[in-house]
Amino acid sequence: MLLKVGVTMMAFALALTGIVAIIVYLDEPMQRASATRPAAEPTVEPLVREYLPPKPEVKEVESQPEPEPQKPEPNPEPHKPKPNPEPEPRPEPEREVLPVAEADWPMPTQEEIDAASGPRHYDLPRGAVMGLTIKSLGLHNVPVFDSDGRWALNNGVAHMPETSFPWTSAPQRNVYLAGHRLGWRGTESHLVFYDLDELGRGNEIILKNRDGKKYRYKVTEAFVTEPGDSWVMGQVPGRDMVTLQTCTPIPAFDKRLIVRADRI
């Protein structure tokens, strides 16, 4: 009986061994197939590098007190352009009578005054338009220049250019002449009209052109005006005259002595 049991178990063991062998045989191809299958690719996204600028180094600073808040300044008024000032009206320039005196004129000595009262004869230089003769004052052929400049006054007598000449063709004339009361020593005009206030009615005044033609006048009036009284240079209807001007009184010279003589 034991022999039967042993044979049975041996047969069972052989059968089990066969079954295991069959299973192993069948499983080997599957392992080989799984070994040859490529592995699945990972699903991780590729790496992207970002280049960021380096962070600035932070330096430690000493703590400072916070400034006090400033009070807001009031808003200034908007700038308004200043209106352009209106130009002040300029007074019309007055036509001033020729100045024939200055404050610093040297006062003449008695010898100079005596010499000026005697006869004085002049030569007519180039540039002079005529000569002036007043025998009662001792003046003979004083050169007259057609200019209101100082050089004319310093070298003789000045004729106001805008006034008449003795030979001007006109129904009336006013030949206007001005001379120094004092003048500078050594010049032709020194004391030329110093004694002009001594002229009286009827005294003769002679003007002579460069050709020698004479124009005679007789004194008819004398008066004093202000320096700006330019009306004395104007013509007077119906009169053919010569006007002589100088400064007065000595030594103030703040007025003008005017002597007029009419043609004869």
Summary of the structure (lengths in Angstrom):
residues: 264
radius of gyration: 65.8
end to end distance: 209.6
largest distance: 211.4
contacts: 599
relative contact order: 0.13
helix: 22%
strand: 22%
